Amino acid sequence: MKSMRLKTLPPIIAAMLVGCSVTADEPRLEESRALVKSFGVSLQSELKKGLAEGGPVQAISVCKDKAPQVASELSRLSGAKVRRTSLRFRNPGNAPEPWETSVLLEFEQQANTAEPTAPLEHFVREADGTIRYMAPIKTGGVCLACHGASLSPELGAILDADYPHDRARGYALGEVRGAFSVTWPPSDDASSR
């Protein structure tokens, strides 16, 4: 499974990818999971750091500036399109594509009915060879400062100025807030993995 791209990945991501068990039917599933895990860990770390340094106001810049940088770097290094999306997005650039909308609606429905042990994720290989993966972003405690029901007036004013059409408020702890999305383009070597 080691490919030339693994040599260019940061060591932690490469280690996660090399240790993955990939089946012939799902050649990119574990790689997608590793990318999403890396994105989530990086974002959470940056958010905690931002909150510690400057509170929720600083955390806004993490989501606004750092998260797209992490997504771009993971995309560049992996060859997949890695991003965040939500039905109630703050940044119009994160609006879901039609297939993502369907999956997000499914995640919301499953989150309300699924057993706690059932993982929420979506993985599909399209007829053209495109592979799509999504994993939900659950609203954690760190998220509530900027995405919860009660925002400070200062924070609300900043969000209103930066995001005049903000729809990403009013979430509760544990609620599906959005998803990480990974799209692998069709490739000749993917089916041989």
RAWO-V311413 format. One record per pair of residues at least 12 apart in sequence whose C-alpha atoms are under 10 Angstrom apart, sorted by the first residue. I is the first residue (numbers start at 1). J is the second residue. D is the distance in Angstrom with one decimal. If there is no record, write none. Layout:
<<I/J/D> <I/J/D>>
This chain:
<<1/17/8.5> <1/18/7.0> <1/19/9.4> <1/20/8.7> <1/21/8.9> <1/22/8.1> <1/27/9.0> <1/192/9.7> <1/193/6.4> <2/14/9.0> <2/17/8.3> <2/18/6.4> <2/19/9.8> <2/193/9.6> <3/18/9.3> <3/189/10.0> <3/193/9.9> <5/76/9.9> <5/77/6.8> <5/78/6.6> <5/79/8.2> <6/18/8.0> <6/77/8.2> <6/78/7.9> <7/77/9.4> <8/76/9.7> <8/77/6.4> <8/78/8.6> <9/73/9.4> <9/74/8.3> <9/76/9.4> <9/77/5.8> <9/78/7.4> <10/74/9.4> <10/77/8.6> <12/34/9.7> <12/38/8.3> <13/31/9.2> <13/34/6.9> <13/35/7.3> <13/37/9.0> <13/38/6.7> <13/39/9.9> <13/74/9.2> <13/77/9.9> <13/78/9.7> <14/31/9.6> <14/34/9.0> <14/35/9.9> <14/78/9.9> <15/34/9.5> <16/30/8.8> <16/31/8.1> <16/33/9.4> <16/34/6.1> <16/35/8.9> <16/37/9.4> <16/38/9.0> <17/30/7.1> <17/31/5.7> <17/32/9.1> <17/33/9.1> <17/34/6.4> <17/35/8.6> <18/30/9.7> <18/31/8.9> <19/31/9.9> <20/33/9.6> <20/34/8.6> <22/193/7.9> <23/193/8.1> <24/190/9.3> <24/191/7.4> <24/192/7.6> <24/193/6.4> <25/125/9.1> <25/191/8.3> <25/192/10.0> <25/193/9.2> <26/123/8.4> <26/124/8.5> <26/125/8.2> <26/131/9.2> <26/190/9.4> <26/191/8.9> <26/193/8.9> <27/125/9.7> <27/131/9.3> <27/189/9.9> <27/190/6.5> <27/191/7.1> <27/192/8.3> <27/193/5.8> <28/123/9.0> <28/124/9.8> <28/125/9.3> <28/131/7.5> <28/132/9.1> <28/133/8.8> <28/182/9.9> <28/183/9.8> <28/184/8.0> <28/190/7.7> <28/191/9.6> <28/193/8.6> <29/122/9.6> <29/123/6.9> <29/124/9.0> <29/125/10.0> <29/131/8.9> <29/132/9.1> <29/133/7.5> <29/182/9.9> <31/78/8.8> <31/80/9.9> <31/133/10.0> <31/182/9.7> <32/78/9.5> <32/80/8.7> <32/82/9.0> <32/123/9.0> <32/131/9.6> <32/132/8.8> <32/133/6.6> <32/134/8.4> <32/135/9.3> <32/180/9.8> <32/181/8.7> <32/182/6.3> <32/183/8.6> <32/184/8.8> <33/121/9.3> <33/123/10.0> <33/133/8.2> <33/134/8.7> <33/135/8.0> <33/180/9.8> <33/182/9.0> <35/71/9.3> <35/74/7.0> <35/75/8.9> <35/78/8.3> <35/80/9.3> <35/82/7.8> <35/180/9.2> <35/181/9.6> <35/182/8.0> <36/71/9.5> <36/74/9.3> <36/82/8.1> <36/83/9.0> <36/84/9.6> <36/133/9.3> <36/134/8.4> <36/135/7.4> <36/136/9.7> <36/137/9.9> <36/179/9.4> <36/180/6.3> <36/181/7.8> <36/182/7.8> <37/135/9.5> <37/180/9.3> <38/70/9.1> <38/71/9.8> <38/74/8.5> <39/67/8.2> <39/70/6.7> <39/71/6.9> <39/73/9.8> <39/74/7.7> <39/82/8.7> <39/83/8.8> <39/84/9.3> <39/180/8.2> <40/67/9.5> <40/70/9.7> <40/84/10.0> <40/137/8.4> <40/180/8.3> <42/66/9.3> <42/67/8.4> <42/70/7.5> <42/71/9.9> <43/62/7.9> <43/63/7.9> <43/66/7.7> <43/67/6.2> <43/68/9.8> <43/70/7.7> <43/71/9.6> <44/62/9.6> <44/63/9.9> <44/67/9.7> <44/140/9.7> <44/142/8.0> <44/143/9.2> <46/59/8.1> <46/62/6.5> <46/63/8.8> <46/66/7.7> <46/67/8.6> <47/59/5.5> <47/60/8.6> <47/61/9.1> <47/62/6.1> <47/63/7.7> <47/66/9.2> <47/67/9.4> <47/142/7.4> <47/143/8.6> <48/62/9.6> <48/142/7.2> <48/143/9.9> <49/62/9.2> <50/62/6.7> <50/63/9.8> <51/142/8.4> <51/145/9.2> <55/145/8.7> <55/155/9.8> <56/142/9.2> <56/143/9.4> <56/144/9.5> <56/145/6.0> <56/146/6.4> <56/151/9.4> <56/152/9.2> <56/154/9.8> <56/155/7.1> <57/145/9.3> <57/146/8.5> <57/152/10.0> <57/154/8.4> <57/155/6.2> <57/156/9.7> <57/158/7.8> <57/159/9.0> <58/155/10.0> <59/142/9.3> <59/143/9.3> <59/145/8.8> <59/146/8.0> <60/145/9.7> <60/146/7.4> <60/155/8.9> <60/158/8.8> <60/159/8.0> <60/162/9.5> <63/90/9.9> <63/91/9.7> <64/90/9.5> <64/91/8.2> <64/162/9.4> <67/83/8.8> <67/84/8.6> <68/82/9.5> <68/83/7.6> <68/84/8.6> <68/94/9.7> <70/82/9.0> <70/83/9.0> <71/83/5.5> <71/84/7.9> <71/180/9.6> <71/181/9.9> <71/182/9.9> <74/182/10.0> <75/182/8.7> <75/183/9.4> <75/184/9.6> <78/184/9.0> <79/183/9.1> <79/184/7.1> <79/185/8.0> <80/131/9.3> <80/132/9.6> <80/181/9.8> <80/182/6.3> <80/183/5.5> <80/184/4.6> <80/185/6.8> <81/132/9.5> <81/181/7.8> <81/182/5.5> <81/183/5.0> <81/184/6.5> <81/185/8.2> <82/133/9.6> <82/134/9.8> <82/180/7.4> <82/181/5.7> <82/182/4.6> <82/183/6.7> <82/184/8.9> <83/96/9.9> <83/134/9.7> <83/179/8.5> <83/180/5.8> <83/181/5.3> <83/182/6.7> <83/183/9.0> <84/96/8.6> <84/134/9.3> <84/135/9.8> <84/136/9.5> <84/137/8.7> <84/178/7.2> <84/179/5.8> <84/180/4.6> <84/181/5.9> <84/182/8.9> <85/97/8.6> <85/100/7.8> <85/101/8.9> <85/104/8.8> <85/134/9.7> <85/136/9.5> <85/137/9.2> <85/177/8.9> <85/178/5.6> <85/179/5.5> <85/180/6.5> <85/181/7.2> <86/100/8.5> <86/101/7.9> <86/104/7.2> <86/105/9.8> <86/136/9.3> <86/137/8.9> <86/167/9.5> <86/168/8.4> <86/176/9.0> <86/177/6.5> <86/178/4.0> <86/179/6.2> <86/180/8.9> <87/100/8.9> <87/101/6.7> <87/102/9.8> <87/104/7.0> <87/105/8.1> <87/167/8.5> <87/168/8.6> <87/176/9.9> <87/177/8.0> <87/178/6.7> <87/179/9.3> <88/166/8.0> <88/167/4.8> <88/168/5.0> <88/169/8.0> <88/170/10.0> <88/171/9.8> <88/177/7.6> <88/178/7.7> <89/163/9.9> <89/165/8.9> <89/166/6.8> <89/167/5.5> <89/168/5.3> <89/169/9.0> <89/177/8.9> <89/178/8.0> <90/147/9.4> <90/159/8.9> <90/162/9.4> <90/163/6.4> <90/164/8.8> <90/165/7.1> <90/166/4.5> <90/167/5.5> <90/168/5.1> <90/169/8.4> <91/162/9.1> <91/163/6.7> <91/164/9.4> <91/165/8.2> <91/166/7.1> <91/167/8.7> <91/168/8.9> <92/163/8.8> <92/165/8.3> <92/166/8.7> <92/167/9.7> <94/178/9.9> <96/178/9.4> <96/179/9.5> <96/181/9.5> <99/132/9.1> <100/122/9.8> <100/132/9.3> <100/133/9.4> <100/134/7.9> <100/178/9.8> <100/179/8.6> <100/180/9.8> <100/181/7.8> <101/178/9.9> <103/121/8.8> <103/122/7.1> <103/123/10.0> <103/133/9.6> <103/134/7.7> <103/135/9.3> <103/136/9.4> <103/179/9.1> <104/121/10.0> <104/122/9.6> <104/134/8.7> <104/135/9.2> <104/136/7.8> <104/176/8.5> <104/177/9.2> <104/178/6.9> <104/179/7.2> <105/176/9.9> <105/178/9.8> <106/120/9.3> <106/121/9.8> <106/122/9.4> <107/120/6.6> <107/121/7.8> <107/122/8.8> <107/134/9.6> <107/135/8.6> <107/136/7.0> <107/137/9.9> <107/176/7.4> <107/177/9.9> <107/178/8.9> <107/179/8.9> <108/120/9.6> <108/136/9.0> <108/175/8.2> <108/176/6.2> <108/177/8.9> <108/178/9.2> <109/176/9.8> <110/176/10.0> <111/136/9.5> <111/138/9.7> <111/174/9.4> <111/175/7.9> <111/176/7.3> <112/175/9.1> <112/176/9.6> <119/135/8.9> <119/136/9.5> <120/134/8.7> <120/135/6.4> <120/136/6.7> <120/137/9.9> <121/133/7.3> <121/134/5.6> <121/135/4.6> <121/136/6.8> <121/179/9.3> <121/180/9.8> <122/134/5.0> <122/135/6.5> <122/136/9.1> <122/181/9.3> <123/135/9.0> <123/182/9.4> <123/183/9.8> <124/183/9.8> <125/183/9.8> <125/184/9.2> <125/186/9.3> <126/186/9.0> <127/186/9.6> <128/185/9.0> <128/186/6.7> <128/187/9.6> <129/184/8.5> <129/185/7.1> <129/186/4.5> <129/187/7.1> <129/188/9.0> <129/190/8.4> <129/191/8.5> <130/183/7.0> <130/184/5.7> <130/185/4.9> <130/186/4.6> <130/187/8.1> <130/190/9.8> <131/182/8.1> <131/183/5.7> <131/184/4.9> <131/185/6.6> <131/186/7.3> <131/187/9.9> <131/190/9.5> <132/181/7.5> <132/182/5.9> <132/183/4.6> <132/184/6.4> <132/185/8.9> <133/179/9.9> <133/180/8.3> <133/181/5.8> <133/182/5.1> <133/183/6.4> <133/184/8.5> <134/178/9.7> <134/179/6.3> <134/180/5.5> <134/181/4.5> <134/182/6.3> <134/183/8.7> <135/178/8.7> <135/179/5.4> <135/180/5.4> <135/181/6.8> <135/182/8.9> <136/175/9.6> <136/176/6.3> <136/177/7.5> <136/178/5.8> <136/179/4.0> <136/180/6.3> <136/181/8.8> <137/174/9.1> <137/175/8.5> <137/176/5.8> <137/177/5.6> <137/178/5.1> <137/179/4.7> <137/180/6.7> <138/171/9.8> <138/172/9.5> <138/173/7.8> <138/174/5.3> <138/175/5.5> <138/176/4.5> <138/177/5.5> <138/178/7.2> <138/179/8.1> <139/171/7.0> <139/172/6.7> <139/173/5.2> <139/174/4.9> <139/175/5.3> <139/176/6.1> <139/177/5.6> <139/178/8.6> <140/171/9.7> <140/172/8.5> <140/173/5.7> <140/174/6.1> <140/175/8.3> <140/176/9.6> <140/177/9.3> <141/172/9.1> <141/173/6.4> <141/174/8.5> <142/173/9.5> <143/171/8.8> <143/172/9.4> <143/173/8.4> <143/177/9.3> <144/169/8.7> <144/170/8.5> <144/171/7.1> <144/172/7.3> <144/173/7.2> <145/169/9.8> <146/159/8.6> <146/168/8.5> <146/169/7.3> <146/170/9.2> <146/171/9.5> <147/167/9.3> <147/168/5.9> <147/169/4.4> <147/170/6.1> <147/171/5.9> <147/172/8.4> <147/173/9.9> <147/177/8.8> <148/168/8.5> <148/169/5.6> <148/170/4.7> <148/171/4.8> <148/172/6.2> <148/173/8.2> <149/168/9.9> <149/169/6.2> <149/170/3.9> <149/171/6.1> <149/172/7.4> <150/169/8.6> <150/170/7.5> <150/171/9.6> <151/169/8.7> <151/170/9.1> <156/169/9.8>>
